[in-house]
Amino acid sequence: MTQEATAKVTREFQAETKQLLDLMIHSIYTHREIFLRELISNASDAIDKVRFESLTNQDLLEGNQNFEIFIIPDENTHTLTISDNGMGMTYDEVIENIGTIAKSGTKAFLEKLKEAGSSADTDLIGQFGVGFYSAFMVSQKVTLLTRAPGQTSGVRWESTGDGTYTIEECDKEQRGTTIILTLNPEYYSAEHPEENFLNTYTLESLIKKYSDYIRYPIKMNFVTEEKPRDAEGKIIEDAPAVQQTEVRTLNSMTPLWVRNKNEISTDEYNDFYKDLFHDWEAPMEVIHSKVEGVVEYAALLFIPAHAPFDLYHRDFTAGIRLYSRNVFIMDNCKELLPEYLRFVRGLVDSPDFSLNISRELLQHSSQLKRIGKNLEKSILKTLETLLSKDRAKYEEFWKEYGNALKSGVYADYSSRDKLQNLLLFPTSHNADALTTLEEYMNRMPETQKVIYYATGKDRSSVERLPQMELLREKGIEVIYLFDRVDEFAIDSLGQYKEKKFQSISRANLNLDEIESAEEKKETEELAKEKDSLVKAIKEHLKNKVTDVRISRRLKSSAVCLVSDDAGISLSMEQILSEVNKSMFKASRILELNPNHEIFTVLNDLYEKAPDSEAFKDYCDLLYGQALLMEGIAPEDPISFAGKIAKLMAHKQ
Ligand code: ADP
């Protein structure tokens, strides 16, 4: 140490440091609590350093290897002290490290901060590692005492953040660094306990939040008051309370995710999950992966046993927690996983995420994208395994999160192929079981050209649809879609293994291969014969339907509505009109059952008097009925009811 170094000198901060300090003190109002995380991270790094170097040089330990970080709030002096027994710094190192901004991350932060200007009290600071200087956000004075191992004296550094600091030699017994923050009064006020940095419980919760997995114990003295107990252990009520000081370790230290999978019990995973994500139930599935190579990370992901009630709400907070070398950086990082996996909880720890990263920077991070892709793959793989190995459990999963996966099919083009084999549907095959598309394909006769589906409120309403009759008679399996996302998903899939999806409510059923030539001929002949009747009905309903035709698909029902092969379907029209008064209209084609009694009556009425009121009423009633069976109210319910009443009275 040089001679002049021993005396107290005042020095100026480097210009950029001054700027940073200034901005930090005057422009940032939120997340000031992160100063604690920053100082604890520095302390932990310093301990890492001495521990590592002591492997080749035992002397550095100076006989003390109880590595620890101590936090001391002092109500009397209004100071908060953070002390470590790490590597410490020499006089020159203090000048080098604490007086200048060497880190590019800090520089980037400074630039961001300047850009944000007076609106800098955003989320910005929470996302950046701003290092040692963040101490000035809450302190009127920062004092640093440090001694590097092997040095006979220590260094005292002090600043009020006004552009200069003092530095001098001092005595320091313990190796390492002690930082004493003389807090600004607003940070020890009892009125705002969440920002009272002398309150042991506030400190404890901040340490749990930000620094729980720091590898060294973070300790603090807790003063408790308790009345003394008698010989039998009973509290002596009238005795005065006795103060006791107890040292507690505030962090849990071992990051579960860095440990080996085969050393971790299910209970440990479950407890960890419940603790971190405040869930009272164990997760349904745990996915723990560690990857080294081009990207390096450890990920611990969980599928909660139950979907949160607000999973499908717009303001649901999804996302993964990010850590960098066990230090918490950010919560709810949405950028990591695709939207359809928003129900997955968990964390990712990667040395590739630096503490100095903002959400905006993260979005463009190629590392993050790569990690995200890997995670998506391993989640899907886990689900595939679950589906093939434990169907009952997969169906439970499906009950909770099926709609999220379905939304992935239509929201994200690139996810379709990945997700199609994970989809489950109820079908006409078995009322008690769900079916994968592959299972459907395996059961379908070779002659069947398409995969049929029907939409409706529930199983019984779909099964009563007139359009189901022919398919049921032919023994063709139909997939049932009950949820509003279903049809969107099926529409986006378009096909599965080269078989197109086909709604049973479309004009062309694609039944050619299944219908016999005779059956087809019969229909065509009948249609020719009844051509004028059909034309008359079409003429009367011309503002309501695009076509009227004789149908073979109906067995016991008199009529049904179908829509064109192109364009939106009737059920989609209903969904869209609920969302917004949609202009989209499905085409309506009225199909008539030529073997039904009503058809004969209609035919008689027409032959008797094609212009009669009775014939027209019948046409309207048939159309109204067809709408009702689709769950759509007739366009003019009053007139519809009037016509029924007339008919009923007439029959009497
Ligand atoms: P960063 O931690 O990102 O490097 P900081 O501004 O927090 O930036 O710290 C600057 C430097 O000061 C650190 O790199 C380290 O060398 C030194 N330093 C800070 N705190 C300590 C500490 N508790 N013990 C030893 N060195 C420290």
Residues whose N, C-alpha, C, O or C-beta is under 5 A from the ligand:
A	BS01	ADP	N42 A43 A46 G88 N97 I98 K103 V130 G131 F132 Y133 T177
